[in-house]
Amino acid sequence: MNLFDVYSQYKINFKAGKGLTLTAADGKEYLDFYGGHGVISIGHCHPYYTEKITNQLNTLAFYTNVIQNDIQEELARKLGKISGYNDYNLFLCNSGAEAVENALKIASFHTGKKRILALKGAFHGRTSGALAVTDNESLRSEYNVAHEVTFIELNDVQVLEEELGKEDVAALIIEGIQGVGGVYEPSVEYLQLARNLCTNYNTALILDEIQAGYGRTGKFFAHQYADIKADIITTAKGMGNGFPVAGVLIAPHFEAKKGMLGTTYGGNYLACTAALAVLDVIENENLLENAQRVGDYLFMELKAQDFVKEVRGKGLMIGIEMENAKEMRTKLLMDGKIFTGFSAPATIRLLPPLNITLNDAKRFIQVFNSIHENVSI
């Protein structure tokens, strides 16, 4: 049997990782400025994280959600405290797409409506509902097109008011910062208006913080820069530092009913242990402050380069728009041994672990500038 050939891959085989360093089978070392799509939040093989998971694996790895799991309750308490959503409820699942599916379902249960407002350029996942609110028709099969979704322009307040004013919208779903779509932010004014309109028209405001959340921007969730609260928040990626875990944070006015949601693996002992370890490290190592500090340095240095068209994002979620960005990304990997990501339009995407040091950032800038100056792209 062969693997189903759906991924475009670089011919690099990583065998080990420590902090921001990845080591390939041939012994070459790479600096990780992408964190596996922003998943690696506290660095590869963080010793505290590894110890916690190992101890839990030697104790109890899994049992079903029909019995009480104290680690789930501990995770909910700690996540509520650190995120500022202490009075919300938590549903645990396995992936970002699954979190979005459940968020949309909760919104529809609560409002009794079915139409969803989503944003152009959005990416929310590849399962049926999540794909329906993802602005990429090439990813959808005929099976995926039945959901009632309207796509609107990011930061267009007039269209937002018009669509929500029709009063048939179950949920408005917005990424804290669009990742795949090019590292574009909803403005503070847009988010604040969205919050007010959703309240007025009985529409659930869903903030997808799967990529921008968990401290990546310098606040726990990116939408907190707008000083608003969402009704529902989805989180995944950096939540488990590579262990599959995701969550849906749900406002207290949403009523839970037995059997309304469910999952086999969601909230298992290992997943919750991984998520707790990540929160401990974020708190104990002051990683929100570090994300802001190192991010500010990277923004300052990148904006100073005349060959960079635009730098977007916040903290350690950075989009560098420039000519020949795809070729530059390849040169950074093959010649500079630095792994980065890519978004349209022509944007290199940086999502390094939150415990990146200033020295790591300085090395990136040095290599980035050197490759642009000395290599014909």
Backbone torsions as a table, in degrees:
resi	resn	phi	psi	omega
1	MET	NA	139.7	175.9
2	ASN	-108.4	162.3	174.6
3	LEU	-71.5	145.9	176.9
4	PHE	-69.5	120.3	-166.2
5	ASP	-84.8	83.7	-178.1
6	VAL	-117.9	-5.6	-176.7
7	TYR	-110.5	135.9	167.2
8	SER	-84.9	122.9	-170.9
9	GLN	-127.4	146.1	166.8
10	TYR	-78.4	146.8	-179.6
11	LYS	-83.4	62.9	177.3
12	ILE	-128.9	133.3	-176.3
13	ASN	-119.1	98.0	-179.5
14	PHE	-75.3	135.8	-179.0
15	LYS	-117.0	-18.4	-177.7
16	ALA	-155.7	157.3	176.8
17	GLY	-149.3	146.3	177.3
18	LYS	-150.7	119.5	-176.6
19	GLY	63.0	-121.3	177.4
20	LEU	-98.0	3.4	-175.0
21	THR	-100.3	128.1	174.0
22	LEU	-111.5	135.1	-178.8
23	THR	-114.2	125.7	-178.9
24	ALA	-85.9	168.9	-178.3
25	ALA	-60.8	-27.7	179.9
26	ASP	-86.8	6.2	177.5
27	GLY	89.7	-8.4	179.9
28	LYS	-72.0	142.2	-179.0
29	GLU	-106.8	141.8	-177.9
30	TYR	-126.9	144.5	175.8
31	LEU	-92.3	125.5	-173.1
32	ASP	-91.3	101.4	175.8
33	PHE	-106.3	20.7	-180.0
34	TYR	-130.0	-21.9	173.9
35	GLY	57.1	32.2	179.9
36	GLY	58.4	57.3	-175.8
37	HIS	66.6	30.2	177.5
38	GLY	83.9	12.0	-178.6
39	VAL	-76.3	-40.5	-174.8
40	ILE	-79.4	97.6	-173.6
41	SER	-92.3	-29.3	-176.8
42	ILE	-122.1	22.4	177.2
43	GLY	87.2	157.5	-179.6
44	HIS	-71.9	133.7	174.6
45	CYS	52.9	44.1	174.5
46	HIS	-56.4	130.0	-172.6
47	PRO	-60.4	-38.2	179.4
48	TYR	-66.5	-45.4	178.9
49	TYR	-60.7	-47.1	-178.8
50	THR	-62.8	-41.8	179.7
51	GLU	-63.3	-44.2	-178.1
52	LYS	-62.8	-45.4	-179.5
53	ILE	-67.0	-41.1	179.4
54	THR	-61.1	-44.8	179.3
55	ASN	-62.7	-40.7	179.7
56	GLN	-68.7	-38.4	178.2
57	LEU	-61.2	-34.6	178.9
58	ASN	-80.7	-3.8	-178.2
59	THR	-108.5	-61.7	177.3
60	LEU	-162.5	121.9	-175.5
61	ALA	-90.6	-37.1	-171.6
62	PHE	-156.9	141.2	157.6
63	TYR	-156.3	168.3	-170.4
64	THR	-73.1	160.9	178.8
65	ASN	-76.1	4.9	174.9
66	VAL	-81.4	-3.3	174.0
67	ILE	-119.1	160.0	-179.2
68	GLN	-69.7	139.7	177.6
69	ASN	-129.1	104.0	-176.4
70	ASP	-62.3	-27.9	-178.4
71	ILE	-68.8	-34.6	174.9
72	GLN	-59.4	-45.8	-177.8
73	GLU	-65.8	-38.6	177.2
74	GLU	-64.3	-41.5	178.5
75	LEU	-63.1	-43.7	179.8
76	ALA	-60.9	-43.7	179.8
77	ARG	-63.1	-46.3	-176.3
78	LYS	-68.9	-41.7	179.1
79	LEU	-64.1	-41.8	177.9
80	GLY	-60.6	-42.4	-178.9
81	LYS	-66.2	-49.4	-174.2
82	ILE	-71.8	-34.5	-176.4
83	SER	-82.0	-17.6	-175.4
84	GLY	86.6	10.7	179.2
85	TYR	-114.7	50.5	-171.8
86	ASN	-63.6	-29.7	-176.7
87	ASP	-91.2	3.6	179.2
88	TYR	-86.9	169.0	176.3
89	ASN	-109.7	155.2	-174.9
90	LEU	-120.9	128.5	168.4
91	PHE	-110.9	126.2	-176.6
92	LEU	-99.7	137.3	177.2
93	CYS	-142.6	-153.8	-166.3
94	ASN	-116.9	-23.3	-173.8
95	SER	-150.7	164.8	178.6
96	GLY	-61.7	-43.9	179.3
97	ALA	-61.3	-39.9	178.6
98	GLU	-66.2	-37.3	176.8
99	ALA	-62.4	-42.6	179.3
100	VAL	-65.5	-43.1	177.6
101	GLU	-54.8	-47.0	-178.1
102	ASN	-69.9	-36.1	177.9
103	ALA	-61.9	-45.4	179.2
104	LEU	-64.1	-39.0	179.3
105	LYS	-65.1	-44.7	179.2
106	ILE	-59.9	-43.8	-179.5
107	ALA	-60.7	-42.2	-179.3
108	SER	-70.1	-41.0	174.5
109	PHE	-55.3	-45.5	-172.3
110	HIS	-72.9	-42.9	-174.3
111	THR	-90.6	-19.7	-175.1
112	GLY	72.8	16.1	-179.4
113	LYS	-114.8	168.8	-177.4
114	LYS	-128.0	-19.5	-177.8
115	ARG	-75.6	140.0	-179.9
116	ILE	-117.3	138.0	169.5
117	LEU	-98.6	127.2	176.6
118	ALA	-131.0	168.4	-174.2
119	LEU	-105.4	144.2	173.7
120	LYS	-62.6	138.7	-176.0
121	GLY	88.1	-1.2	-175.7
122	ALA	-74.0	149.8	168.2
123	PHE	-136.7	121.1	-176.8
124	HIS	-125.8	-0.2	178.0
125	GLY	132.9	179.6	-170.6
126	ARG	-120.1	6.0	171.1
127	THR	-82.9	175.9	-165.1
128	SER	-60.1	-55.6	-179.2
129	GLY	-68.6	-42.7	179.5
130	ALA	-62.5	-37.5	179.1
131	LEU	-71.5	-31.4	178.6
132	ALA	-63.8	-30.5	179.2
133	VAL	-98.7	11.1	174.7
134	THR	-98.4	129.4	-173.1
135	ASP	-86.4	68.2	177.8
136	ASN	-154.3	94.5	-175.4
137	GLU	-63.7	-26.4	-177.1
138	SER	-67.1	-17.2	-179.7
139	LEU	-89.0	-11.7	-172.9
140	ARG	-93.6	135.2	168.9
141	SER	-92.3	175.0	177.3
142	GLU	-60.6	-28.5	179.6
143	TYR	-65.7	-27.4	-172.3
144	ASN	-89.9	-3.8	-165.5
145	VAL	-97.7	6.5	-173.1
146	ALA	-82.7	-17.2	-177.0
147	HIS	-70.1	148.1	-178.1
148	GLU	-92.7	100.6	-174.9
149	VAL	-131.0	137.3	174.4
150	THR	-117.8	126.2	178.2
151	PHE	-96.8	133.5	179.2
152	ILE	-128.2	161.6	-178.3
153	GLU	-72.3	138.1	173.5
154	LEU	-61.0	133.9	175.2
155	ASN	70.2	12.2	174.1
156	ASP	-90.0	96.6	-173.0
157	VAL	-70.8	-31.9	-178.9
158	GLN	-64.4	-47.8	179.8
159	VAL	-66.5	-37.2	177.5
160	LEU	-58.6	-47.9	179.6
161	GLU	-62.8	-41.8	-179.0
162	GLU	-63.2	-46.1	-176.1
163	GLU	-70.3	-44.3	179.6
164	LEU	-68.5	-29.8	179.0
165	GLY	-65.5	-15.5	176.9
166	LYS	-73.8	-14.0	171.5
167	GLU	63.6	21.2	178.0
168	ASP	-114.9	14.5	-173.9
169	VAL	-96.6	122.5	178.1
170	ALA	-72.9	-40.9	-176.3
171	ALA	-154.1	146.6	166.5
172	LEU	-108.0	122.5	-178.5
173	ILE	-113.2	128.0	-175.4
174	ILE	-134.4	135.3	170.4
175	GLU	-77.3	140.0	176.3
176	GLY	-54.4	-42.4	164.7
177	ILE	-143.8	132.9	178.2
178	GLN	-68.3	125.2	-179.2
179	GLY	-91.8	-70.1	-180.0
180	VAL	-59.2	-31.3	-177.5
181	GLY	-75.1	-2.6	174.7
182	GLY	120.9	13.4	-179.6
183	VAL	60.8	55.9	175.0
184	TYR	-106.5	141.7	-176.5
185	GLU	-105.8	141.1	163.8
186	PRO	-70.1	137.7	-178.9
187	SER	-70.5	160.1	176.7
188	VAL	-58.1	-44.4	-178.9
189	GLU	-62.9	-39.2	-179.8
190	TYR	-64.6	-46.0	-179.5
191	LEU	-65.4	-40.3	179.8
192	GLN	-66.6	-40.1	176.1
193	LEU	-65.4	-43.0	178.7
194	ALA	-58.2	-41.6	179.2
195	ARG	-61.3	-46.7	-178.0
196	ASN	-67.0	-43.3	-179.0
197	LEU	-66.4	-41.7	179.5
198	CYS	-61.7	-38.9	176.5
199	THR	-63.7	-44.6	-176.8
200	ASN	-66.2	-33.7	-172.7
201	TYR	-108.6	18.5	177.7
202	ASN	52.8	49.8	176.8
203	THR	-117.8	134.9	178.5
204	ALA	-77.5	130.5	175.2
205	LEU	-94.4	111.7	179.2
206	ILE	-102.6	124.3	173.1
207	LEU	-105.3	115.3	176.8
208	ASP	-84.5	104.5	-179.3
209	GLU	-110.2	28.5	-176.0
210	ILE	-63.0	-40.0	179.0
211	GLN	-100.6	-38.9	-174.6
212	ALA	-84.3	-12.5	-174.7
213	GLY	-86.5	-170.7	178.8
214	TYR	60.9	39.3	172.5
215	GLY	87.3	-1.8	-173.2
216	ARG	-60.7	-33.6	-175.6
217	THR	-93.7	-2.0	-176.4
218	GLY	103.8	-19.9	164.7
219	LYS	-111.4	163.6	-175.5
220	PHE	-62.6	-45.1	173.6
221	PHE	-120.4	143.2	-175.9
222	ALA	-62.9	-35.3	-177.1
223	HIS	-67.4	-13.0	-180.0
224	GLN	-70.4	-14.5	171.8
225	TYR	-64.6	-23.8	179.6
226	ALA	-91.0	-0.2	178.1
227	ASP	57.3	45.2	176.2
228	ILE	-123.9	167.2	171.1
229	LYS	-120.2	133.4	175.5
230	ALA	-82.2	161.2	172.3
231	ASP	-78.4	-38.1	-178.3
232	ILE	-139.0	137.5	178.4
233	ILE	-127.0	133.6	174.5
234	THR	-105.2	141.0	179.3
235	THR	-143.1	150.2	178.0
236	ALA	-164.1	-124.1	177.4
237	LYS	27.8	-97.9	-175.1
238	GLY	-66.2	-6.0	-176.9
239	MET	-60.6	-34.7	-175.9
240	GLY	-120.4	4.2	178.9
241	ASN	55.8	32.4	178.9
242	GLY	115.8	-21.5	173.9
243	PHE	-81.8	131.8	-176.3
244	PRO	-65.2	110.6	176.8
245	VAL	-156.9	143.6	179.3
246	ALA	-148.3	164.6	-178.8
247	GLY	-148.9	157.9	172.9
248	VAL	-123.5	117.8	175.8
249	LEU	-91.6	127.1	-167.6
250	ILE	-126.7	127.6	-178.4
251	ALA	-60.1	150.5	-174.4
252	PRO	-65.5	-17.9	179.9
253	HIS	-81.4	-0.8	173.4
254	PHE	-89.1	122.8	-176.2
255	GLU	-84.0	130.1	175.0
256	ALA	-89.8	139.6	175.6
257	LYS	-127.9	141.8	-178.8
258	LYS	-58.2	128.1	178.7
259	GLY	87.1	-4.5	-179.0
260	MET	-62.2	-41.6	176.2
261	LEU	-128.4	161.8	177.4
262	GLY	-170.3	158.9	179.3
263	THR	-162.1	146.7	176.4
264	THR	-81.2	-54.0	-173.0
265	TYR	-91.4	-19.0	-174.8
266	GLY	-58.6	133.0	178.8
267	GLY	73.1	24.2	179.3
268	ASN	-70.1	168.3	-172.2
269	TYR	-59.7	-43.3	-178.8
270	LEU	-68.9	-42.1	-179.7
271	ALA	-62.2	-45.1	-179.9
272	CYS	-67.0	-36.9	176.9
273	THR	-63.6	-43.3	177.4
274	ALA	-61.5	-45.4	-178.3
275	ALA	-65.0	-39.1	176.6
276	LEU	-65.4	-40.8	179.2
277	ALA	-61.8	-41.0	178.4
278	VAL	-61.4	-46.1	179.3
279	LEU	-62.6	-40.0	178.0
280	ASP	-60.3	-45.5	-178.3
281	VAL	-67.7	-42.5	177.3
282	ILE	-56.3	-43.8	-177.8
283	GLU	-73.4	-48.5	-173.2
284	ASN	-71.7	-28.9	-178.6
285	GLU	-103.0	10.4	176.3
286	ASN	52.5	49.7	-172.7
287	LEU	-76.1	-22.5	174.0
288	LEU	-64.6	-45.0	178.1
289	GLU	-64.7	-38.7	179.3
290	ASN	-65.4	-40.2	178.3
291	ALA	-60.1	-39.9	179.4
292	GLN	-70.7	-42.8	-176.3
293	ARG	-66.3	-50.8	-178.8
294	VAL	-70.7	-36.3	176.5
295	GLY	-61.2	-41.5	178.1
296	ASP	-60.2	-40.0	178.5
297	TYR	-63.4	-46.4	-178.9
298	LEU	-63.0	-42.8	178.2
299	PHE	-60.1	-46.1	-178.7
300	MET	-59.7	-46.9	-177.2
301	GLU	-69.1	-41.3	-177.9
302	LEU	-68.9	-38.8	179.5
303	LYS	-67.3	-20.9	-179.1
304	ALA	-78.4	-10.3	-177.4
305	GLN	-88.8	123.1	-176.1
306	ASP	-70.2	-16.9	179.2
307	PHE	-85.3	-6.0	176.9
308	VAL	-91.4	122.0	-177.2
309	LYS	-72.7	-45.5	-178.1
310	GLU	-158.1	145.4	173.4
311	VAL	-117.9	124.9	-176.2
312	ARG	-124.8	159.2	175.0
313	GLY	114.4	-163.4	178.2
314	LYS	-149.2	149.7	175.2
315	GLY	56.0	-123.5	-178.8
316	LEU	-105.2	29.5	169.0
317	MET	-120.3	97.7	-166.8
318	ILE	-126.4	131.2	173.3
319	GLY	-112.6	127.0	-179.3
320	ILE	-112.3	102.8	179.4
321	GLU	-87.6	129.4	-177.9
322	MET	-160.7	161.8	175.6
323	GLU	-65.8	145.2	176.7
324	ASN	56.4	40.5	-177.1
325	ALA	-62.6	-36.8	179.8
326	LYS	-63.5	-44.1	179.8
327	GLU	-66.3	-38.3	178.3
328	MET	-63.6	-41.2	178.0
329	ARG	-60.9	-42.7	179.3
330	THR	-64.2	-41.6	178.3
331	LYS	-65.3	-38.3	177.3
332	LEU	-60.2	-39.2	-179.0
333	LEU	-75.4	-51.8	-172.4
334	MET	-76.8	-39.3	-178.0
335	ASP	-97.5	-40.3	-176.6
336	GLY	-91.5	-10.4	-178.8
337	LYS	56.6	43.0	176.2
338	ILE	-127.7	125.2	-178.0
339	PHE	-91.3	125.5	175.8
340	THR	-131.7	177.7	177.6
341	GLY	-113.5	-176.3	-178.5
342	PHE	-142.8	142.0	171.8
343	SER	-137.3	153.2	168.7
344	ALA	-79.5	148.2	-2.7
345	PRO	-91.7	121.6	172.7
346	ALA	45.3	52.6	-172.8
347	THR	-126.3	122.1	169.7
348	ILE	-78.7	133.2	-175.6
349	ARG	-112.6	127.5	178.0
350	LEU	-108.5	126.0	177.3
351	LEU	-140.5	59.1	-176.1
352	PRO	-72.4	162.5	173.0
353	PRO	-54.7	149.4	-174.5
354	LEU	-71.1	-15.5	177.9
355	ASN	-95.1	21.8	172.4
356	ILE	-56.3	144.2	177.5
357	THR	-99.3	164.8	174.9
358	LEU	-61.3	-34.3	178.0
359	ASN	-64.3	-39.0	175.2
360	ASP	-60.5	-44.1	-179.3
361	ALA	-64.8	-40.4	179.1
362	LYS	-65.3	-37.6	177.5
363	ARG	-63.8	-42.5	178.6
364	PHE	-59.4	-48.2	-178.2
365	ILE	-60.8	-41.6	179.7
366	GLN	-61.7	-47.8	-179.5
367	VAL	-67.2	-42.7	-179.6
368	PHE	-57.5	-48.6	180.0
369	ASN	-68.2	-39.8	-178.1
370	SER	-63.8	-43.5	-179.5
371	ILE	-65.3	-40.4	178.9
372	HIS	-64.7	-38.4	-177.0
373	GLU	-75.4	-36.9	-167.6
374	ASN	-106.2	-10.1	-177.3
375	VAL	-115.7	132.1	177.4
376	SER	-79.8	115.3	-177.4
377	ILE	-101.1	NA	NA
